[in-house]
Amino acid sequence: MDSLNRMAIELVDEALDFADELNVGAYELESGATVLDFGVDAAGGVEAGLLLTEIQTAGLATVQSRMGEVDGAPIPHVELSTDHPAIALLCSQKAGWELDFDRFDGLGSGPARALVGQESEFEAVGYYDEFDLTVLAVESIDLPGDEVAEHVADLAGVEPSAVFLPTFAVGSIAGSVNIASRAAELAVFRLFELGYDPRDILSVSGSAPIAPVSYDEGVAMGRTNDALAYGGKVHLTVRDEFDRFDEVPSTAADEYGTPFEDIFAENDWDFSQVPVSAFAPAQVTVDVVDGSTRVFGEADEDLLAESFGLREL
């Protein structure tokens, strides 16, 4: 497998070349690092959100939008498919890098994680990257500065000028698109957490509705997680049988049926206190090669319609 960071940098170059068309801002910090604003101060958009997801998966996933429905209302959806789920989703797209500073708080995802390789996924998959440029997508309501860039450079083993930080708020168009793209990644991560070998997941496709944009970050985080947990649908092709496939969808969690804004509030917005089983797509089809095909879970369009404001609460 070629370097994830090298492939992602090519996509970052595309974002820089078409920044105006994508409504994306680009800034060079004093350290020489580059920040790309996909949806903090910049307007961003659906196309920006799709490209951001391609960057996070280092080009190893096909990402597109389509029109679908939620409770009979036309709502755009995001679809993501990859034949490299372990590397593209666990080792790249997954948001596994906490960025906690005095004046900045964010969550990092993307191929820079593969240069560090400290998370258990990398040992399980057996993939570690080496490259002299790196990309970390940052989820935050603020744009990162030199402190963040130098921290990323230090852990990734590159110069600060080699760091690229595409950044977005969840409460933006690109943010809603980006979170909707994570249905497949959540299913793969749940399987990994349950003890399934991620290398035996051969292919995965996922879709979820794009939540209506709210510039209130709390509301946005609730809606986007509702879109996944109550409207996300995933198809997995796997090599071997497993006796815990039924625990993958969000329906297996005790929290199922509760809006995520309420779940977060009940846990004082400390996401580490929310059981990981709650972060999962609503419905999963598992196709075992030369074996069975089974469907687990179900979507809850009633709850999703209320969360999206399509009907009165």
C-alpha positions as CSV (number, residue, x, y, z in Angstrom):
1,M,0.0,0.0,0.0
2,D,1.3,3.4,-1.0
3,S,1.7,6.1,1.7
4,L,-1.7,7.4,2.9
5,N,-0.2,10.8,3.5
6,R,1.2,11.0,0.0
7,M,-2.2,10.2,-1.5
8,A,-3.9,12.7,0.8
9,I,-1.5,15.5,-0.1
10,E,-2.5,15.1,-3.7
11,L,-6.1,15.8,-2.7
12,V,-5.1,18.7,-0.5
13,D,-3.4,20.2,-3.5
14,E,-6.7,19.9,-5.3
15,A,-8.4,21.7,-2.5
16,L,-5.8,24.5,-2.7
17,D,-6.1,24.7,-6.5
18,F,-9.9,25.0,-6.4
19,A,-10.3,26.9,-3.1
20,D,-12.4,29.6,-4.5
21,E,-14.8,27.2,-6.3
22,L,-15.1,25.1,-3.1
23,N,-15.6,28.2,-0.8
24,V,-12.5,27.0,1.2
25,G,-10.0,29.3,2.8
26,A,-6.3,28.7,3.0
27,Y,-3.8,30.3,5.5
28,E,-0.1,29.8,6.1
29,L,0.9,30.0,9.8
30,E,4.2,31.5,11.0
31,S,5.5,27.9,11.4
32,G,4.9,27.3,7.7
33,A,2.0,24.9,8.3
34,T,-1.0,25.3,6.2
35,V,-4.6,25.6,7.5
36,L,-7.5,24.9,5.1
37,D,-10.8,26.3,6.3
38,F,-13.6,24.0,5.1
39,G,-16.2,25.4,7.4
40,V,-15.2,27.5,10.4
41,D,-15.1,31.1,9.0
42,A,-15.3,29.9,5.4
43,A,-18.7,28.9,3.9
44,G,-17.6,25.6,2.5
45,G,-20.3,23.5,1.0
46,V,-21.4,20.0,-0.1
47,E,-18.5,19.6,-2.6
48,A,-16.0,20.8,0.0
49,G,-17.4,18.2,2.5
50,L,-17.1,15.4,0.0
51,L,-13.5,16.3,-0.8
52,L,-12.7,16.6,2.9
53,T,-13.9,13.0,3.3
54,E,-11.7,11.9,0.4
55,I,-8.7,13.6,2.1
56,Q,-9.5,11.8,5.4
57,T,-9.7,8.5,3.6
58,A,-6.6,9.3,1.5
59,G,-8.4,8.7,-1.7
60,L,-9.1,5.0,-0.9
61,A,-12.9,5.5,-0.8
62,T,-15.5,6.6,-3.3
63,V,-17.5,9.4,-1.8
64,Q,-20.6,10.9,-3.4
65,S,-23.9,12.6,-2.6
66,R,-27.4,11.5,-3.6
67,M,-31.0,12.5,-3.0
68,G,-32.9,10.3,-0.6
69,E,-35.8,10.7,1.9
70,V,-36.4,11.0,5.6
71,D,-40.0,10.4,6.5
72,G,-41.1,11.3,3.0
73,A,-39.1,14.5,2.8
74,P,-36.3,14.9,0.2
75,I,-33.0,14.9,2.1
76,P,-29.5,14.6,0.6
77,H,-27.4,11.6,1.7
78,V,-23.7,10.8,1.5
79,E,-22.5,7.4,0.2
80,L,-19.1,6.0,0.9
81,S,-17.6,2.7,-0.4
82,T,-14.2,1.3,0.0
83,D,-12.4,-2.0,-0.7
84,H,-9.7,-1.0,1.9
85,P,-11.8,-0.6,5.0
86,A,-9.2,-1.4,7.6
87,I,-6.6,1.1,6.2
88,A,-8.9,3.8,4.8
89,L,-11.4,3.9,7.7
90,L,-9.6,2.7,10.8
91,C,-6.1,3.9,10.0
92,S,-7.1,7.1,8.4
93,Q,-10.7,8.4,8.6
94,K,-11.4,7.6,12.2
95,A,-11.3,10.6,14.5
96,G,-8.8,9.3,17.1
97,W,-6.5,12.2,17.8
98,E,-7.6,14.5,20.7
99,L,-6.3,18.1,20.4
100,D,-6.6,19.6,23.9
101,F,-4.8,22.9,24.5
102,D,-5.5,25.9,26.8
103,R,-7.0,28.0,23.9
104,F,-7.9,25.2,21.5
105,D,-10.0,22.1,21.6
106,G,-10.5,19.8,18.6
107,L,-10.5,16.3,17.3
108,G,-8.1,15.0,14.6
109,S,-8.7,12.5,11.9
110,G,-6.9,11.5,8.7
111,P,-3.6,10.0,7.6
112,A,-1.4,11.8,10.1
113,R,-2.5,9.2,12.6
114,A,-0.7,6.6,10.6
115,L,2.6,8.4,11.0
116,V,2.2,8.2,14.8
117,G,0.6,4.7,14.9
118,Q,0.0,4.6,18.6
119,E,-3.7,3.5,18.5
120,S,-4.5,-0.2,18.7
121,E,-5.9,-0.2,15.2
122,F,-2.5,0.1,13.7
123,E,-1.1,-2.9,15.4
124,A,-4.2,-5.0,14.5
125,V,-4.0,-3.9,10.8
126,G,-0.2,-3.9,10.6
127,Y,0.0,-0.6,8.8
128,Y,2.3,2.3,9.6
129,D,3.1,5.2,7.3
130,E,6.3,7.0,6.4
131,F,6.2,10.3,4.5
132,D,7.7,13.8,4.8
133,L,4.4,15.6,4.5
134,T,1.2,15.0,6.5
135,V,-2.5,15.8,6.8
136,L,-4.6,15.9,9.9
137,A,-8.3,16.9,9.5
138,V,-9.4,18.9,12.5
139,E,-13.0,19.1,13.8
140,S,-13.3,22.3,15.8
141,I,-15.2,25.6,16.1
142,D,-11.8,27.4,15.9
143,L,-9.0,27.4,13.4
144,P,-5.8,25.8,14.7
145,G,-2.7,27.9,15.2
146,D,1.0,27.2,15.4
147,E,0.7,25.4,18.8
148,V,-1.5,22.7,17.2
149,A,0.7,22.5,14.0
150,E,3.9,22.1,16.0
151,H,2.3,19.4,18.2
152,V,1.2,17.5,15.1
153,A,4.6,17.9,13.5
154,D,6.4,16.7,16.6
155,L,4.3,13.5,17.0
156,A,4.3,12.8,13.2
157,G,8.0,13.3,12.9
158,V,7.9,16.0,10.2
159,E,8.7,19.7,10.0
160,P,5.9,22.1,10.9
161,S,6.0,23.5,7.4
162,A,5.0,19.9,6.2
163,V,1.8,19.9,8.1
164,F,-1.6,20.5,6.5
165,L,-4.7,21.0,8.7
166,P,-8.1,20.9,6.9
167,T,-10.5,22.2,9.5
168,F,-14.3,22.3,9.9
169,A,-16.9,22.8,12.5
170,V,-19.7,20.2,12.8
171,G,-22.1,23.1,12.5
172,S,-21.3,23.8,8.9
173,I,-22.4,22.4,5.5
174,A,-19.1,20.6,5.1
175,G,-19.4,19.3,8.7
176,S,-22.8,17.8,8.2
177,V,-21.6,16.2,5.0
178,N,-18.4,14.9,6.6
179,I,-20.1,13.3,9.7
180,A,-22.7,11.7,7.4
181,S,-19.9,10.0,5.6
182,R,-18.9,8.1,8.7
183,A,-21.6,5.4,8.8
184,A,-19.2,2.8,7.2
185,E,-16.3,3.7,9.5
186,L,-18.5,3.4,12.6
187,A,-19.6,-0.1,11.6
188,V,-16.0,-1.2,10.9
189,F,-14.9,0.2,14.2
190,R,-17.7,-1.5,16.1
191,L,-16.7,-4.8,14.6
192,F,-13.1,-4.2,15.6
193,E,-14.1,-3.2,19.2
194,L,-16.1,-6.4,19.4
195,G,-13.1,-8.5,18.5
196,Y,-13.4,-9.1,14.8
197,D,-10.2,-9.0,12.8
198,P,-10.4,-5.8,10.6
199,R,-8.3,-7.4,7.9
200,D,-11.2,-9.9,7.4
201,I,-13.5,-7.0,6.4
202,L,-13.2,-7.1,2.6
203,S,-15.4,-4.3,1.5
204,V,-17.9,-1.8,3.0
205,S,-20.5,0.7,1.7
206,G,-22.4,3.1,3.9
207,S,-24.9,5.9,3.6
208,A,-26.5,8.4,5.9
209,P,-28.6,11.6,5.5
210,I,-26.9,15.0,5.7
211,A,-28.3,16.6,8.8
212,P,-29.7,20.2,8.5
213,V,-27.0,22.7,9.3
214,S,-27.1,24.4,12.7
215,Y,-24.5,26.9,13.7
216,D,-25.2,26.0,17.3
217,E,-22.5,23.3,17.7
218,G,-24.4,21.4,20.4
219,V,-27.5,21.1,18.1
220,A,-25.3,20.2,15.2
221,M,-23.5,17.4,17.1
222,G,-26.9,16.0,18.2
223,R,-28.3,16.1,14.7
224,T,-25.3,14.6,12.9
225,N,-25.0,11.8,15.3
226,D,-28.7,11.2,15.1
227,A,-28.3,11.0,11.3
228,L,-25.9,8.1,11.8
229,A,-27.5,6.2,14.7
230,Y,-31.0,6.5,13.4
231,G,-30.5,6.8,9.6
232,G,-27.1,5.3,8.8
233,K,-27.1,2.1,6.7
234,V,-24.1,-0.1,6.0
235,H,-23.3,-3.2,3.9
236,L,-20.3,-5.2,4.9
237,T,-18.7,-8.1,2.9
238,V,-16.5,-10.1,5.3
239,R,-14.4,-13.2,5.2
240,D,-15.5,-15.1,8.3
241,E,-18.5,-15.7,10.5
242,F,-18.8,-14.0,13.9
243,D,-21.2,-14.5,16.7
244,R,-21.5,-10.8,17.6
245,F,-22.6,-9.3,14.3
246,D,-25.9,-8.4,16.0
247,E,-24.1,-6.0,18.3
248,V,-22.8,-3.8,15.5
249,P,-25.9,-1.5,14.9
250,S,-27.0,1.2,17.3
251,T,-30.1,-0.7,18.1
252,A,-27.9,-3.0,20.3
253,A,-27.2,0.0,22.6
254,D,-29.3,0.9,25.6
255,E,-29.3,4.5,24.4
256,Y,-31.1,3.6,21.2
257,G,-34.2,5.8,20.8
258,T,-32.9,8.8,22.7
259,P,-31.8,11.9,20.7
260,F,-28.1,12.4,20.9
261,E,-28.4,16.0,22.1
262,D,-30.1,14.5,25.2
263,I,-27.5,11.8,25.5
264,F,-24.7,14.3,25.4
265,A,-26.5,16.6,27.9
266,E,-27.1,13.7,30.3
267,N,-23.3,13.1,30.3
268,D,-22.4,16.8,30.7
269,W,-21.1,16.8,27.2
270,D,-18.3,14.5,28.2
271,F,-18.3,12.2,25.1
272,S,-16.0,9.7,26.8
273,Q,-18.8,8.9,29.2
274,V,-21.1,7.9,26.3
275,P,-20.9,4.1,25.7
276,V,-19.1,3.4,22.4
277,S,-22.0,1.1,21.3
278,A,-24.2,4.2,20.9
279,F,-21.9,5.4,18.1
280,A,-23.0,3.1,15.3
281,P,-25.2,3.0,12.2
282,A,-28.8,2.1,12.5
283,Q,-28.9,-0.8,10.2
284,V,-26.2,-3.2,9.0
285,T,-26.2,-6.0,6.3
286,V,-23.4,-8.5,6.8
287,D,-22.5,-10.7,3.7
288,V,-20.2,-13.5,4.7
289,V,-18.2,-14.9,1.7
290,D,-19.6,-18.4,0.9
291,G,-21.9,-18.0,3.9
292,S,-25.0,-16.2,5.0
293,T,-26.3,-12.7,4.4
294,R,-28.1,-11.2,7.4
295,V,-29.6,-7.8,8.3
296,F,-29.3,-6.4,11.8
297,G,-31.0,-3.3,13.3
298,E,-33.4,-0.8,11.8
299,A,-33.7,2.9,11.1
300,D,-35.9,5.2,13.2
301,E,-37.3,7.7,10.8
302,D,-39.7,9.1,13.4
303,L,-36.9,10.2,15.7
304,L,-34.8,11.4,12.7
305,A,-37.7,13.5,11.4
306,E,-38.1,15.2,14.8
307,S,-34.3,15.7,15.2
308,F,-34.2,17.3,11.7
309,G,-37.2,19.5,12.4
310,L,-39.4,17.9,9.8
311,R,-42.3,17.6,12.2
312,E,-43.3,19.0,15.6
313,L,-41.6,17.6,18.7
